């Protein structure tokens, strides 16, 4: 299963790595592909994950969570 998270505030590779680390720490996330250029993170999931957990991870990384598609 795959979900795309819209994120605002990322501008560089460091931002991408920080968000990737936080998202991959969420239980159920098997991988995260983060793009500062697109303002997105595409996460691969082992099982359904509550949107609140994505929001918390993005905010913990210091960026603005917008939505999950």
Residue frames as a rotation matrix with the C-alpha (Angstrom) as fourth column:
UNK 1
0.586 0.811 0.000 0.00
0.811 -0.586 0.000 0.00
0.000 0.000 -1.000 0.00
UNK 2
-0.575 -0.787 0.225 1.25
0.802 -0.596 -0.038 3.48
0.164 0.158 0.974 -0.84
UNK 3
0.636 0.708 -0.308 0.23
0.746 -0.666 0.010 6.97
-0.197 -0.236 -0.951 0.34
UNK 4
-0.251 -0.665 0.704 1.46
0.701 -0.626 -0.342 10.43
0.667 0.408 0.623 -0.66
UNK 5
0.323 0.252 -0.912 1.89
0.870 -0.458 0.181 13.06
-0.372 -0.853 -0.367 2.03
UNK 6
0.400 -0.138 0.906 1.91
0.476 -0.814 -0.334 16.75
0.783 0.565 -0.260 1.08
UNK 7
0.321 -0.430 -0.844 4.47
0.893 -0.159 0.421 18.70
-0.315 -0.889 0.334 3.14
UNK 8
0.781 -0.096 0.617 5.40
0.221 -0.882 -0.416 22.39
0.584 0.461 -0.668 3.19
UNK 9
0.878 -0.441 0.186 8.66
-0.438 -0.584 0.683 23.98
-0.193 -0.681 -0.706 4.28
UNK 10
0.441 -0.762 0.474 11.26
0.486 0.647 0.588 21.59
-0.755 -0.029 0.656 2.87
UNK 11
0.839 -0.141 -0.525 13.97
-0.438 -0.746 -0.501 23.18
-0.321 0.650 -0.688 0.73
UNK 12
0.046 -0.930 -0.365 16.98
-0.973 0.041 -0.228 20.86
0.226 0.366 -0.903 0.53
UNK 13
-0.031 -0.196 -0.980 18.43
-0.198 0.962 -0.186 17.37
0.980 0.188 -0.068 0.81
UNK 14
-0.944 -0.328 0.028 18.87
-0.068 0.111 -0.991 17.79
0.322 -0.938 -0.127 4.56
UNK 15
-0.388 0.891 0.238 15.14
-0.893 -0.298 -0.338 18.51
-0.230 -0.344 0.910 4.89
UNK 16
0.288 0.483 -0.827 14.33
-0.735 0.665 0.133 15.38
0.614 0.569 0.547 2.86
UNK 17
-0.415 -0.556 -0.720 16.57
0.022 0.785 -0.619 13.20
0.909 -0.273 -0.314 5.03
UNK 18
-0.934 0.081 0.348 15.12
-0.357 -0.239 -0.903 14.57
0.010 -0.968 0.252 8.26
UNK 19
-0.007 1.000 -0.023 11.52
-0.989 -0.010 -0.148 13.89
-0.148 0.021 0.989 7.15
UNK 20
0.165 -0.006 -0.986 12.49
-0.511 0.855 -0.090 10.45
0.844 0.519 0.138 5.78
UNK 21
-0.793 -0.553 -0.254 14.01
-0.050 0.475 -0.879 9.45
0.607 -0.684 -0.404 9.12
UNK 22
-0.738 0.564 0.371 10.91
-0.583 -0.257 -0.771 10.53
-0.339 -0.785 0.518 11.08
UNK 23
0.208 0.877 -0.434 8.44
-0.976 0.213 -0.038 8.87
0.059 0.432 0.900 8.70
UNK 24
0.003 -0.271 -0.963 10.38
-0.359 0.898 -0.254 5.59
0.933 0.346 -0.095 8.58
UNK 25
-0.943 -0.306 0.131 10.24
-0.208 0.236 -0.949 5.49
0.260 -0.922 -0.286 12.40
UNK 26
-0.185 0.955 0.231 6.42
-0.971 -0.140 -0.196 5.28
-0.155 -0.260 0.953 12.24
UNK 27
-0.600 0.039 0.799 5.15
-0.138 0.979 -0.152 1.74
-0.788 -0.202 -0.582 12.87
UNK 28
0.389 0.757 0.525 3.84
0.381 0.387 -0.840 0.32
-0.839 0.527 -0.137 9.59
UNK 29
0.811 -0.206 -0.547 5.98
-0.546 -0.600 -0.584 2.48
-0.208 0.773 -0.599 7.27
UNK 30
0.696 -0.568 0.440 8.42
0.540 0.817 0.200 0.28
-0.473 0.098 0.875 5.35
UNK 31
-0.448 -0.852 0.272 10.02
0.872 -0.348 0.344 3.09
-0.198 0.392 0.898 3.31
UNK 32
0.596 0.573 -0.563 9.66
0.413 -0.820 -0.397 6.78
-0.689 0.004 -0.724 2.50
UNK 33
-0.288 -0.604 0.743 10.70
0.957 -0.216 0.196 8.62
0.042 0.767 0.640 -0.67
UNK 34
0.399 0.404 -0.823 10.80
0.605 -0.791 -0.095 12.35
-0.689 -0.460 -0.560 0.13
UNK 35
-0.196 -0.407 0.892 11.06
0.933 -0.358 0.042 15.18
0.303 0.840 0.450 -2.42
UNK 36
-0.354 -0.001 -0.935 11.65
0.516 -0.834 -0.194 18.78
-0.780 -0.551 0.296 -1.34
UNK 37
-0.989 -0.062 -0.135 11.10
-0.081 -0.542 0.837 19.91
-0.125 0.838 0.531 -4.95
UNK 38
-0.528 0.840 -0.126 7.63
0.204 0.269 0.941 18.34
0.824 0.472 -0.313 -5.10
UNK 39
-0.538 0.301 0.787 6.81
-0.795 -0.491 -0.356 18.95
0.279 -0.818 0.503 -1.44
UNK 40
0.593 0.776 -0.218 5.81
-0.689 0.628 0.362 15.32
0.417 -0.064 0.907 -0.99
UNK 41
-0.603 -0.635 0.483 6.70
-0.750 0.658 -0.072 12.10
-0.272 -0.406 -0.873 0.74
UNK 42
0.291 0.624 -0.725 5.58
-0.733 0.633 0.250 8.82
0.615 0.459 0.642 -0.81
UNK 43
-0.389 -0.386 0.837 5.40
-0.880 0.426 -0.212 6.16
-0.274 -0.818 -0.505 1.89
UNK 44
-0.267 0.243 -0.933 5.16
-0.351 0.877 0.329 2.41
0.897 0.415 -0.148 1.44
UNK 45
-0.117 0.348 0.930 3.05
-0.993 -0.064 -0.101 0.78
0.025 -0.935 0.353 4.15
UNK 46
-0.959 -0.174 -0.224 2.96
-0.149 0.981 -0.125 -2.72
0.242 -0.086 -0.966 5.58
UNK 47
-0.330 0.908 -0.260 -0.53
0.940 0.340 -0.007 -1.97
0.082 -0.247 -0.966 6.94
UNK 48
0.387 0.572 0.723 -2.93
0.488 -0.792 0.366 0.97
0.783 0.211 -0.585 7.32
UNK 49
-0.590 -0.591 -0.550 -1.46
0.802 -0.353 -0.482 3.83
0.091 -0.725 0.682 9.38
UNK 50
0.456 0.784 -0.420 -3.52
0.838 -0.538 -0.093 6.59
-0.299 -0.310 -0.903 11.02
UNK 51
0.415 -0.220 0.883 -3.03
0.553 -0.710 -0.437 9.99
0.723 0.669 -0.172 9.36
UNK 52
0.965 -0.017 0.260 -2.37
-0.212 -0.631 0.747 11.48
0.151 -0.776 -0.612 12.82
UNK 53
0.597 -0.790 0.142 0.91
0.420 0.458 0.783 9.52
-0.684 -0.408 0.605 12.99
UNK 54
0.113 -0.523 0.845 2.09
0.962 -0.155 -0.225 10.97
0.249 0.838 0.485 9.68
UNK 55
0.666 0.233 0.709 1.20
0.149 -0.972 0.179 14.46
0.731 -0.014 -0.683 10.90
UNK 56
0.949 -0.312 0.048 3.13
-0.092 -0.128 0.988 13.95
-0.302 -0.941 -0.150 14.15
UNK 57
0.333 -0.868 0.367 6.22
0.788 0.471 0.398 12.64
-0.518 0.156 0.841 12.31
UNK 58
0.169 -0.226 0.959 6.28
0.791 -0.549 -0.269 15.54
0.587 0.805 0.086 9.82
UNK 59
0.789 0.190 0.584 5.83
-0.120 -0.884 0.451 18.10
0.602 -0.426 -0.675 12.59
UNK 60
0.832 -0.554 -0.029 8.50
0.232 0.300 0.926 16.39
-0.504 -0.777 0.378 14.72
UNK 61
0.083 -0.807 0.585 10.87
0.987 0.148 0.064 16.88
-0.138 0.572 0.808 11.77
UNK 62
-0.436 -0.259 -0.862 10.01
0.397 -0.915 0.074 20.59
-0.808 -0.310 0.501 11.83
UNK 63
-0.995 0.099 0.012 7.82
-0.023 -0.347 0.938 20.89
0.097 0.933 0.347 8.73
UNK 64
-0.456 0.890 -0.003 4.17
-0.732 -0.377 -0.567 21.55
-0.506 -0.256 0.824 7.97
UNK 65
-0.793 0.338 0.507 1.88
0.436 0.896 0.086 18.58
-0.425 0.290 -0.858 7.31
UNK 66
-0.741 0.555 -0.378 -0.75
-0.666 -0.679 0.307 19.49
-0.086 0.480 0.873 4.70
UNK 67
0.412 0.907 0.092 -2.61
-0.866 0.421 -0.272 16.28
-0.285 0.033 0.958 3.76
UNK 68
-0.608 -0.458 0.649 -2.45
-0.194 0.878 0.438 12.60
-0.770 0.140 -0.623 2.85
UNK 69
0.001 0.578 -0.816 -3.59
-0.992 -0.102 -0.073 11.52
-0.126 0.809 0.574 -0.61
